């Protein structure tokens, strides 16, 4: 199995921080040449880099994942994120983090997932919401398999008569907002995936020195594996090597669909895990 040496891993970690966990097709080609390996081997070799972004104060079990976007040829890192003194159900799993990272950055088809440890049933269910999930290849350190093999007789969107899929849903239009928000946050709101509750929602964390971080609601047919906007945004922050209570925050804005709101309590609970007094601006949107 091809591996990067410690010096290479440190360089890749710094590169990943700068790019918020994204490696382009050209960068992957360069890394393949360095290791003289195929793509699957390279994705596995990047798992130690992904795992360095793990924040696991409860389990102390660091997990890394890499999602590969077939359409652009880019790779997106993910790592588990745990919140002290909060329900374990709020944890972001590494597979969720990597898929969320790819989704927020415009990926259209995740065809490969490399994971440092066998995915739990929760993550298998989350991956099952993806478009073309039946073709999803799973690479573990000592095994190459597929989601179809890991999740036989799966329950998914089709069982709830949902024709949409994560990474392949239609964009919604905004009719009105209770408060003005940034154009980027509007775009994330329009591209949220909420086919079961109808609560298209998104969040923006604006920092003084590190730019903005975004999350959007990603629902799941099994409901529990759904990823909230705040979880998604904080996972993006972690992939930049940051923690919410270690950066200066200008504003945090959560926008939800009026009449379908269900995310403010989750956002407040997650924020309580950090030593920050940042206030949450709650905005309601009417969607067409």
ABEGO torsion letter per residue (X at the ends): XBBBBAAAAAAAAAAAAAAGGBBBAAAAAAAAAAAGBBAAAAAAAAAAAAAAABBBAAAGBBBBBBBBBAAAGBBBBBBBBBBBGBBAAABBBAAAAAAAAAAAAGBABBABBBBABBBBAAAAAAAAABBGAAABBBBBAABBBBAAAABBGBBBAAAAGBABBBGABBBBBBABBABBBBAAAAAAAAABBBAAAGBBBBBBBBBAAAEBBBBBBBBBAAGAABBBAAAAAAAAAAAAGBBAAABBBABBBBBBBBGABAAAAAAAAAAAABBBABBBBBBBBBBX
